[in-house]
Amino acid sequence: MGSSKKRVYDGPKLQRVVEAAEARAREVGKPVLAVAVREIWLQSQKSAHLSDLLEAILTQSATPAQAEDFKNHVKRAKRRLQTKGASTQR
């Protein structure tokens, strides 16, 4: 159930780009964003929608609607991570 859209990044290249985005997020003091990006990438391997969305964001060709969708995915991922972190600190 993949997307028929032609990909700019193949699997290995997308992984390298995601790793670079994670590193950049950590460099600028946003470790939770780094983990959220990785989580979205992992989910994108099973979701054509997320795969299309992630590629649009990483190639800087996202529409305003895609940018908003990505922002919402990041927010949800951050909330899950913060909840998980709080539950492991008890």
C-alpha positions in Angstrom: 0.0 0.0 0.0 2.7 2.5 -1.0 2.4 5.8 -2.6 2.6 6.0 -6.4 4.5 9.3 -6.0 8.1 9.3 -7.3 10.5 9.5 -4.4 13.3 12.0 -4.2 14.9 9.9 -1.4 15.2 6.1 -1.4 15.2 4.3 1.9 18.9 4.5 2.8 19.2 8.2 1.7 16.0 9.1 3.6 17.5 7.5 6.7 20.7 9.6 6.3 18.7 12.8 5.9 16.6 11.9 8.9 19.8 11.3 10.9 21.2 14.6 9.8 17.9 16.3 10.8 18.1 14.6 14.2 21.7 15.8 14.7 20.8 19.3 13.8 17.9 19.3 16.2 20.2 18.2 19.0 22.8 20.8 18.0 20.3 23.6 18.5 19.1 22.2 21.8 16.0 20.4 20.7 16.5 16.7 21.7 12.8 16.0 21.9 12.4 17.2 18.4 15.2 14.9 17.3 13.4 11.9 18.8 10.1 13.0 17.4 11.6 13.2 13.9 12.9 9.7 14.3 9.5 8.4 15.5 7.8 10.0 12.5 10.4 8.4 10.2 9.8 5.0 11.7 6.1 5.4 11.3 6.5 6.6 7.7 7.9 3.2 6.8 4.4 1.8 7.2 2.3 4.8 6.1 2.4 6.3 2.6 0.8 9.5 4.0 3.6 10.0 6.5 6.2 9.0 4.0 4.9 11.7 1.5 4.7 14.2 4.4 8.2 13.6 5.7 9.7 13.8 2.2 7.8 17.1 1.5 9.2 18.5 4.8 12.8 17.3 4.2 12.9 18.6 0.6 11.3 21.9 1.7 8.5 21.5 -0.8 5.6 21.1 1.8 2.4 22.9 1.3 1.1 25.0 4.2 -1.4 22.1 4.9 1.5 19.6 5.0 3.6 21.8 7.2 0.7 22.1 9.7 0.1 18.3 9.5 3.8 17.7 10.2 3.7 20.2 13.1 0.8 18.3 14.6 2.6 15.0 14.2 5.6 16.4 16.0 3.4 17.8 18.8 1.8 14.4 19.3 5.2 12.6 19.3 6.6 15.1 21.8 3.6 14.6 24.1 4.0 10.8 23.9 7.8 11.1 24.6 7.2 13.5 27.5 4.6 11.2 29.0 6.8 8.2 28.5 9.7 10.1 30.2 7.5 11.2 33.1 6.3 7.6 33.7 9.9 6.2 33.7 11.1 8.8 36.2 8.7 7.6 38.9 
